[in-house]
Amino acid sequence: MFDTESVLDVADVSANNSAWLVEDLGAAALGGRKWLIATAHRPLYCTNGGYKSSNKDCKGMADILRAQVEHIFSAVDLVLASHMHGYE
């Protein structure tokens, strides 16, 4: 589980959290795990517009998270996030 929140209630993965995530996923991969699954609150991808057509979570916040951590998940089998209440 990694943190996708900031104290300002916007999407953010801190540098410390990113470093921990890289280390933790690397250790799990070396440990011979069959599945690597990561979870977070805010999604890196979402296409549902939410209750407003200008939904900031799918159009802006997900973009921020992808830029910050998407490259970390190349060896991860599944990433689950639920902020939008619709898994993709």
Residue frames as qw, qx, qy, qz and C-alpha x, y, z in Angstrom:
[[0.000, 0.891, 0.454, 0.000, 0.00, 0.00, 0.00],
 [0.442, 0.038, 0.009, 0.896, 1.49, 3.33, -1.00],
 [0.012, -0.689, -0.410, 0.598, 0.34, 6.84, -0.19],
 [0.328, 0.433, 0.498, 0.676, -1.16, 8.94, -2.99],
 [0.179, -0.898, -0.391, -0.092, -2.37, 11.82, -0.83],
 [0.365, 0.308, -0.251, 0.842, -0.95, 15.12, 0.30],
 [0.134, -0.404, -0.587, 0.688, -1.87, 17.37, 3.20],
 [0.215, 0.272, -0.105, -0.932, -3.58, 19.62, 0.62],
 [0.652, 0.328, 0.609, -0.310, -5.97, 16.81, -0.47],
 [0.595, 0.671, -0.284, -0.339, -4.40, 16.50, -3.91],
 [0.984, 0.129, -0.030, 0.117, -2.61, 13.62, -5.59],
 [0.131, 0.824, -0.526, 0.164, 1.04, 13.27, -4.62],
 [0.954, -0.169, -0.148, 0.198, 3.55, 10.52, -3.92],
 [0.258, -0.917, 0.294, 0.080, 6.39, 11.96, -1.89],
 [0.451, 0.640, -0.620, 0.053, 10.02, 11.27, -2.75],
 [0.266, -0.376, 0.813, -0.357, 10.38, 9.27, 0.48],
 [0.778, 0.158, 0.459, -0.399, 7.31, 7.18, -0.35],
 [0.746, 0.589, -0.250, -0.184, 8.57, 6.55, -3.91],
 [0.195, 0.592, -0.763, 0.172, 11.97, 5.44, -2.58],
 [0.499, -0.172, 0.746, -0.405, 10.31, 3.11, -0.09],
 [0.830, 0.353, 0.190, -0.388, 8.06, 1.70, -2.81],
 [0.594, 0.619, -0.510, -0.065, 11.00, 0.92, -5.11],
 [0.018, -0.458, 0.835, -0.305, 12.85, -0.78, -2.25],
 [0.613, -0.019, 0.624, -0.484, 9.84, -2.74, -1.02],
 [0.841, 0.434, 0.018, -0.322, 8.79, -3.96, -4.47],
 [0.448, 0.624, -0.640, 0.029, 12.39, -4.90, -5.26],
 [0.230, -0.335, 0.837, -0.366, 12.67, -6.93, -2.05],
 [0.756, 0.171, 0.442, -0.451, 9.38, -8.68, -2.80],
 [0.750, 0.563, -0.268, -0.223, 10.52, -9.53, -6.34],
 [0.260, 0.550, -0.775, 0.173, 13.81, -10.94, -5.05],
 [0.449, -0.200, 0.732, -0.472, 11.88, -12.95, -2.48],
 [0.035, -0.015, -0.946, -0.323, 10.29, -14.98, -5.26],
 [0.420, 0.343, 0.505, -0.672, 6.73, -13.77, -4.79],
 [0.369, 0.345, 0.800, 0.323, 4.29, -15.16, -7.36],
 [0.097, 0.816, 0.452, 0.347, 2.27, -11.94, -7.45],
 [0.286, -0.146, -0.218, 0.922, 3.26, -8.35, -6.83],
 [0.082, -0.754, -0.577, -0.304, 0.22, -6.23, -6.01],
 [0.206, -0.027, -0.260, 0.943, 0.25, -2.58, -5.02],
 [0.107, -0.747, -0.646, -0.114, -2.69, -0.60, -3.68],
 [0.180, -0.026, -0.142, 0.973, -3.40, 3.07, -3.16],
 [0.223, 0.580, 0.554, -0.554, -6.29, 5.42, -2.68],
 [0.394, 0.721, -0.072, -0.566, -6.12, 7.57, -5.82],
 [0.867, 0.280, 0.386, 0.142, -5.88, 5.89, -9.24],
 [0.322, -0.399, 0.473, 0.717, -3.14, 6.32, -11.82],
 [0.084, -0.104, -0.691, -0.710, -5.75, 5.75, -14.52],
 [0.258, 0.480, 0.725, -0.420, -9.44, 6.56, -14.63],
 [0.054, 0.169, 0.576, 0.798, -11.80, 7.33, -17.45],
 [0.143, -0.704, -0.694, -0.042, -15.11, 7.76, -15.67],
 [0.134, 0.583, 0.064, 0.799, -15.99, 11.44, -15.52],
 [0.172, -0.219, -0.647, 0.709, -17.32, 11.34, -12.00],
 [0.092, 0.725, 0.630, -0.262, -20.16, 13.68, -11.17],
 [0.142, 0.866, -0.053, -0.476, -18.68, 16.57, -13.18],
 [0.818, 0.550, 0.069, 0.152, -17.43, 16.55, -16.74],
 [0.287, 0.806, -0.386, 0.346, -14.34, 18.50, -15.64],
 [0.872, -0.487, -0.043, 0.001, -13.48, 15.94, -12.98],
 [0.035, 0.860, -0.498, 0.106, -10.03, 16.86, -11.66],
 [0.710, -0.381, 0.589, -0.054, -9.31, 13.33, -10.42],
 [0.834, 0.272, 0.446, 0.180, -9.29, 11.74, -13.87],
 [0.523, 0.808, 0.075, 0.260, -7.98, 14.67, -15.86],
 [0.092, 0.862, -0.356, 0.350, -5.33, 16.08, -13.55],
 [0.595, -0.595, 0.491, -0.225, -4.63, 14.03, -10.45],
 [0.952, 0.069, 0.288, 0.072, -4.13, 10.74, -12.31],
 [0.610, 0.724, -0.142, 0.289, -1.69, 12.50, -14.65],
 [0.178, -0.810, 0.463, -0.312, 0.36, 13.65, -11.66],
 [0.789, -0.351, 0.487, -0.127, 0.51, 10.16, -10.17],
 [0.909, 0.369, 0.129, 0.148, 1.49, 8.55, -13.48],
 [0.384, 0.810, -0.293, 0.332, 4.34, 11.02, -13.87],
 [0.353, -0.714, 0.511, -0.324, 5.54, 10.33, -10.33],
 [0.538, -0.345, 0.748, -0.178, 5.34, 6.54, -10.05],
 [0.880, 0.349, 0.010, -0.322, 4.15, 4.73, -13.18],
 [0.512, 0.611, -0.603, 0.049, 7.73, 3.76, -14.08],
 [0.285, -0.430, 0.768, -0.380, 8.04, 1.91, -10.76],
 [0.757, 0.050, 0.476, -0.445, 5.35, -0.63, -11.65],
 [0.514, 0.481, -0.600, -0.379, 6.97, -2.40, -14.61],
 [0.299, 0.153, -0.938, 0.088, 7.37, -5.62, -12.58],
 [0.358, 0.075, 0.622, -0.692, 4.06, -5.30, -10.68],
 [0.063, 0.246, 0.926, 0.279, 1.21, -7.61, -11.67],
 [0.169, -0.719, -0.616, -0.275, -1.67, -5.52, -10.37],
 [0.118, 0.014, -0.307, 0.944, -2.23, -2.01, -9.00],
 [0.189, -0.659, -0.712, -0.151, -5.58, -1.31, -7.34],
 [0.065, -0.038, -0.245, 0.966, -6.90, 2.12, -6.40],
 [0.037, -0.537, -0.843, -0.009, -10.41, 3.15, -5.45],
 [0.024, -0.307, -0.209, 0.928, -10.92, 6.91, -5.17],
 [0.353, 0.112, -0.376, -0.849, -13.26, 6.95, -8.18],
 [0.626, 0.058, 0.625, -0.462, -15.19, 3.85, -7.00],
 [0.852, 0.474, 0.037, -0.220, -14.68, 2.19, -10.37],
 [0.610, -0.435, 0.563, 0.349, -11.79, -0.18, -11.01],
 [0.675, 0.705, -0.122, -0.182, -10.05, -0.06, -14.39]]
